[in-house]
Amino acid sequence: MKKQKFRYVARQHIPMPYVPIRLFNNNFLIQAVALVDTGSSTNVLPYQLGIDLGFVWDDTKATIPLGGNVNSLAIPISISAIIGF
């Protein structure tokens, strides 16, 4: 795998590495900016981005408890992405 460097951008006055991404789900496409988190085993998609991609957040699906600063449950989904366009 080729080593990549990501530019640090100040968001909320804290510089962190962000990368532009395109997310695809069926006929839906959105462009967004994602935080590069190389130590994460789980990625969290903000609620509104999920809605924009056509997902229906249904409480009857399997849920995953999240730790850290996110004190809620997550619903597993699968999407396609292009990173750093």
C-alpha positions, 0 to 999 in steps of 0.5 A: 500500500502506498503511503499517503499524507493528508493536509491538516485543516483547522476545524473548531480551532483544532488542526486535524487531517481531513480528506475529500471523499465521494460516497455512493449508495445505489443512485445517490452520490454525495461529496463530503470531507472526512477525518482521517482516523488511522487508529479507528476500527469503526467509522461513523457516518453523520445522520444527515449524510445517511439520509442524503444517501437514501438510508432509512434509519430503522431502529429494528435493525441490528445496533452497535454500541459506540464508545468514546465521545459518541454516546449512542447506538449505530446501525451497520451499513455498507457504502462505496467511497472514492477518497481524495478526488 
